[in-house]
């Protein structure tokens, strides 16, 4: 069911990001590897919202947001 999921493993995530975001992305990667498309899609929505909120509040940069979105096909 990977057709419902997208992960560009060539796009690397920086370890400087907030721990919550890193933990969620690690879980997304695990869901992708385990072909758990429902869990992946549900968590992806949360990661998208959290990433936008962090960028709006200047916790992460616009470049960080772009990298995360490219990794998971949100752009």
C-alpha positions as a Markdown table, in Angstrom:
| # | Residue | x | y | z |
|---|---|---|---|---|
| 1 | Unk | 0.0 | 0.0 | 0.0 |
| 2 | Unk | 3.0 | 2.3 | -0.3 |
| 3 | Unk | 1.2 | 4.0 | -3.1 |
| 4 | Unk | -0.6 | 6.0 | -0.3 |
| 5 | Unk | 2.6 | 7.0 | 1.2 |
| 6 | Unk | 5.6 | 9.1 | 0.2 |
| 7 | Unk | 9.1 | 9.3 | 1.7 |
| 8 | Unk | 12.2 | 10.8 | 0.0 |
| 9 | Unk | 15.0 | 9.2 | 2.0 |
| 10 | Unk | 17.5 | 11.4 | 0.2 |
| 11 | Unk | 16.2 | 14.4 | 2.0 |
| 12 | Unk | 17.9 | 14.4 | 5.4 |
| 13 | Unk | 16.4 | 16.0 | 8.5 |
| 14 | Unk | 18.5 | 18.1 | 10.8 |
| 15 | Unk | 19.0 | 17.0 | 14.4 |
| 16 | Unk | 18.6 | 20.7 | 15.5 |
| 17 | Unk | 14.8 | 20.5 | 15.2 |
| 18 | Unk | 12.5 | 20.2 | 18.2 |
| 19 | Unk | 12.6 | 16.8 | 19.8 |
| 20 | Unk | 8.8 | 16.3 | 19.4 |
| 21 | Unk | 9.1 | 16.8 | 15.6 |
| 22 | Unk | 12.1 | 14.5 | 15.3 |
| 23 | Unk | 10.3 | 11.8 | 17.2 |
| 24 | Unk | 7.2 | 12.1 | 15.1 |
| 25 | Unk | 9.3 | 11.9 | 11.9 |
| 26 | Unk | 11.1 | 8.8 | 13.1 |
| 27 | Unk | 7.8 | 7.3 | 13.8 |
| 28 | Unk | 6.6 | 8.3 | 10.3 |
| 29 | Unk | 9.7 | 6.6 | 8.8 |
| 30 | Unk | 8.9 | 3.5 | 10.8 |
| 31 | Unk | 5.3 | 3.4 | 9.6 |
| 32 | Unk | 6.6 | 3.8 | 6.0 |
| 33 | Unk | 9.0 | 0.9 | 6.4 |
| 34 | Unk | 6.4 | -1.3 | 8.0 |
| 35 | Unk | 3.8 | -0.4 | 5.3 |
| 36 | Unk | 1.4 | 1.0 | 7.8 |
| 37 | Unk | -0.3 | 3.4 | 5.5 |
| 38 | Unk | -3.2 | 4.4 | 7.8 |
| 39 | Unk | -1.0 | 5.2 | 10.7 |
| 40 | Unk | 1.4 | 7.0 | 8.4 |
| 41 | Unk | -1.3 | 9.2 | 6.9 |
| 42 | Unk | -2.8 | 10.1 | 10.3 |
| 43 | Unk | 0.5 | 11.1 | 11.8 |
| 44 | Unk | 1.6 | 12.9 | 8.6 |
| 45 | Unk | -1.4 | 15.3 | 9.1 |
| 46 | Unk | -0.1 | 16.0 | 12.6 |
| 47 | Unk | 3.4 | 16.6 | 11.5 |
| 48 | Unk | 2.2 | 19.0 | 8.8 |
| 49 | Unk | 0.3 | 21.1 | 11.3 |
| 50 | Unk | 3.1 | 21.0 | 13.9 |
| 51 | Unk | 5.7 | 22.0 | 11.3 |
| 52 | Unk | 3.6 | 24.9 | 10.2 |
| 53 | Unk | 3.0 | 26.1 | 13.7 |
| 54 | Unk | 6.7 | 25.8 | 14.6 |
| 55 | Unk | 7.6 | 27.9 | 11.5 |
| 56 | Unk | 5.0 | 30.5 | 12.2 |
| 57 | Unk | 6.3 | 30.9 | 15.7 |
| 58 | Unk | 9.9 | 31.0 | 14.5 |
| 59 | Unk | 10.9 | 27.8 | 16.3 |
| 60 | Unk | 12.1 | 26.4 | 12.9 |
| 61 | Unk | 13.1 | 28.2 | 9.7 |
| 62 | Unk | 11.2 | 28.4 | 6.4 |
| 63 | Unk | 14.1 | 26.3 | 5.0 |
| 64 | Unk | 13.5 | 23.6 | 7.7 |
| 65 | Unk | 9.8 | 23.5 | 6.8 |
| 66 | Unk | 10.6 | 23.1 | 3.1 |
| 67 | Unk | 13.0 | 20.2 | 3.9 |
| 68 | Unk | 10.4 | 18.4 | 6.0 |
| 69 | Unk | 7.7 | 19.0 | 3.4 |
| 70 | Unk | 9.9 | 17.7 | 0.6 |
| 71 | Unk | 10.8 | 14.6 | 2.6 |
| 72 | Unk | 7.2 | 13.6 | 3.0 |
| 73 | Unk | 5.8 | 14.9 | -0.3 |
| 74 | Unk | 3.8 | 17.8 | 1.2 |
| 75 | Unk | 5.1 | 20.2 | -1.5 |
